[in-house]
Amino acid sequence: MKWNNVLGDIFTVLCGVRQGGVLSPVLFALYIDGVISELKLSGHGVHIGFLFIGCVLYADDIVLLSASCHGLQQLVNICNVYGTNWDINFNPLKSQVITFGGQNPCCQIMLNSNQIPWVNKVKCLGVHFCYDTGITDLSDICRKFYGQFNSILSVLGKCSNEMAAVHLTKTYCLPTLMYGCETGH
């Protein structure tokens, strides 16, 4: 690695991609693209018209969407086989299953011979989705916003610099509050 004409020590990456590396997101995208293709070609998962939305990926998190337990199990199986072939570990202990708009079905979704637990609420990208209503729960985001806002006021309230408080609120608090707002009803 070279930075400001200074050559760094040589290191080897034995698996995965180097966190923070410039090429890491591109290399990971190339690596994981195969599982997306296999999921699309399976015929399972959710479609809107001809658009496949049966899997949503962000970094190393994957959300599988299906209208049936059988379809979901097939998507999980595809991920499991792909992971075995390409040395990707899908962790059943970090996996959850949820249904929206009703009770959880009486089926079991299995990953690596482990049952994935059914949950009533799931957190994805900082937003909580509830099974019974499908409505998002933004209370954690609101709580974080108020905590940040109160911290700014406690520091700046003593010097009564209103413009600084407005600027800091817009810069640090408002993005927290707006994050995930498009998911609300």
C-alpha positions as CSV (number, residue, x, y, z in Angstrom):
1,M,0.0,0.0,0.0
2,K,1.3,3.5,-0.9
3,W,0.2,6.7,0.8
4,N,1.9,10.1,0.2
5,N,4.9,8.4,-1.4
6,V,5.4,6.2,1.7
7,L,5.2,2.4,1.1
8,G,3.5,0.4,3.8
9,D,4.2,-3.1,5.0
10,I,3.1,-6.1,2.9
11,F,0.2,-8.0,4.2
12,T,-1.9,-10.9,2.9
13,V,-5.6,-11.2,2.9
14,L,-6.5,-14.9,3.3
15,C,-10.3,-14.6,3.1
16,G,-13.0,-12.1,2.6
17,V,-12.3,-8.5,1.7
18,R,-10.3,-5.9,3.7
19,Q,-12.7,-3.7,5.7
20,G,-12.3,-0.1,4.6
21,G,-10.5,-1.0,1.4
22,V,-11.5,1.0,-1.6
23,L,-12.1,-2.0,-3.8
24,S,-13.8,-4.1,-1.0
25,P,-17.4,-3.1,-1.9
26,V,-16.8,-3.8,-5.6
27,L,-15.1,-7.1,-4.9
28,F,-17.9,-8.2,-2.5
29,A,-20.5,-7.2,-5.0
30,L,-18.9,-9.4,-7.6
31,Y,-18.6,-12.2,-5.1
32,I,-22.2,-12.1,-4.0
33,D,-23.7,-11.4,-7.4
34,G,-23.9,-15.1,-8.1
35,V,-26.3,-15.8,-5.3
36,I,-28.6,-13.0,-6.5
37,S,-28.6,-14.5,-10.0
38,E,-29.4,-18.0,-8.6
39,L,-32.2,-16.6,-6.4
40,K,-33.7,-14.8,-9.4
41,L,-33.6,-17.8,-11.7
42,S,-35.2,-20.1,-9.1
43,G,-38.7,-18.9,-9.8
44,H,-39.3,-18.4,-6.0
45,G,-39.6,-15.2,-4.1
46,V,-41.6,-12.1,-4.6
47,H,-42.0,-10.4,-8.0
48,I,-43.7,-7.1,-8.9
49,G,-44.6,-7.6,-12.5
50,F,-41.3,-8.9,-14.0
51,L,-39.2,-7.3,-11.4
52,F,-37.6,-9.8,-8.9
53,I,-37.6,-8.4,-5.3
54,G,-37.1,-11.7,-3.6
55,C,-33.8,-10.6,-2.1
56,V,-32.6,-7.3,-0.8
57,L,-29.0,-6.9,0.1
58,Y,-27.1,-4.2,1.9
59,A,-23.4,-4.9,2.7
60,D,-23.4,-8.4,4.2
61,D,-27.1,-8.4,5.2
62,I,-29.6,-10.2,3.1
63,V,-33.4,-10.1,3.3
64,L,-35.3,-12.9,1.5
65,L,-38.9,-12.2,0.6
66,S,-41.5,-14.9,-0.3
67,A,-45.2,-15.3,-0.3
68,S,-45.1,-18.9,1.0
69,C,-43.1,-21.0,3.4
70,H,-42.1,-23.4,0.6
71,G,-40.8,-20.5,-1.5
72,L,-38.8,-19.1,1.5
73,Q,-37.3,-22.5,2.3
74,Q,-36.2,-22.8,-1.3
75,L,-34.5,-19.4,-1.2
76,V,-32.8,-20.3,2.0
77,N,-31.6,-23.6,0.5
78,I,-30.2,-21.7,-2.5
79,C,-28.2,-19.4,-0.2
80,N,-27.0,-22.4,1.8
81,V,-25.7,-24.3,-1.3
82,Y,-24.2,-21.2,-2.7
83,G,-22.5,-20.5,0.6
84,T,-21.1,-24.0,0.8
85,N,-19.7,-23.7,-2.7
86,W,-18.2,-20.2,-2.3
87,D,-17.2,-20.3,1.4
88,I,-19.9,-17.9,2.6
89,N,-21.3,-18.6,6.1
90,F,-25.0,-17.8,6.5
91,N,-25.4,-17.8,10.2
92,P,-28.6,-19.4,11.5
93,L,-28.1,-17.7,14.9
94,K,-28.3,-14.3,13.3
95,S,-31.3,-15.2,11.1
96,Q,-35.0,-14.5,11.7
97,V,-38.3,-15.2,10.0
98,I,-41.3,-12.9,10.1
99,T,-44.6,-12.7,8.3
100,F,-46.7,-9.6,7.9
101,G,-50.4,-9.1,8.3
102,G,-51.3,-12.2,10.3
103,Q,-50.2,-15.0,12.4
104,N,-47.0,-16.9,11.9
105,P,-47.5,-20.1,9.8
106,C,-47.0,-23.5,11.3
107,C,-43.9,-24.2,9.1
108,Q,-40.3,-24.4,10.0
109,I,-37.6,-22.7,8.0
110,M,-34.3,-24.5,8.3
111,L,-30.7,-23.3,7.7
112,N,-27.8,-25.8,8.1
113,S,-30.1,-28.2,10.0
114,N,-31.0,-25.3,12.4
115,Q,-34.5,-23.9,12.7
116,I,-34.7,-20.2,12.1
117,P,-36.9,-18.6,14.8
118,W,-40.1,-16.8,14.0
119,V,-40.2,-13.3,15.5
120,N,-42.8,-10.6,16.0
121,K,-40.5,-7.7,15.1
122,V,-37.4,-7.5,12.9
123,K,-34.8,-4.8,12.6
124,C,-33.5,-4.1,9.1
125,L,-31.1,-1.1,8.5
126,G,-32.1,0.5,11.8
127,V,-35.9,0.3,11.2
128,H,-38.2,-2.1,13.1
129,F,-40.9,-3.9,11.1
130,C,-43.8,-5.4,13.1
131,Y,-45.5,-8.6,12.0
132,D,-49.1,-7.9,13.1
133,T,-49.6,-4.5,11.4
134,G,-46.6,-4.4,9.0
135,I,-46.2,-0.8,10.3
136,T,-42.7,0.3,11.1
137,D,-41.7,1.1,14.6
138,L,-39.6,4.3,14.6
139,S,-39.5,4.7,18.4
140,D,-35.8,3.9,18.6
141,I,-35.0,6.4,15.9
142,C,-37.1,9.1,17.7
143,R,-35.4,8.2,21.0
144,K,-32.0,8.6,19.4
145,F,-33.0,12.0,17.8
146,Y,-34.2,13.3,21.2
147,G,-31.0,12.2,22.9
148,Q,-28.8,14.0,20.3
149,F,-31.0,17.1,20.4
150,N,-30.9,17.2,24.2
151,S,-27.1,16.8,24.1
152,I,-26.8,19.8,21.8
153,L,-29.1,21.9,23.9
154,S,-27.4,21.0,27.2
155,V,-24.0,22.2,25.7
156,L,-25.2,25.2,23.7
157,G,-28.1,26.2,26.0
158,K,-25.7,27.9,28.4
159,C,-24.2,30.2,25.7
160,S,-27.6,30.8,23.9
161,N,-26.1,30.6,20.4
162,E,-29.4,29.7,18.6
163,M,-27.8,29.6,15.1
164,A,-25.2,27.1,16.3
165,A,-28.0,24.9,17.8
166,V,-30.0,25.1,14.6
167,H,-27.0,24.2,12.5
168,L,-26.0,21.2,14.7
169,T,-29.6,20.0,14.9
170,K,-29.9,20.1,11.1
171,T,-26.5,18.4,10.7
172,Y,-26.6,15.7,13.3
173,C,-30.2,15.2,14.5
174,L,-32.3,15.6,11.4
175,P,-30.6,12.9,9.4
176,T,-31.2,10.5,12.4
177,L,-34.9,11.4,12.4
178,M,-35.3,11.2,8.6
179,Y,-33.5,7.8,8.3
180,G,-36.1,5.2,7.4
181,C,-39.0,7.7,7.3
182,E,-40.1,6.5,3.9
183,T,-40.9,3.1,5.4
184,G,-43.5,4.6,7.8
185,H,-47.3,4.7,7.1
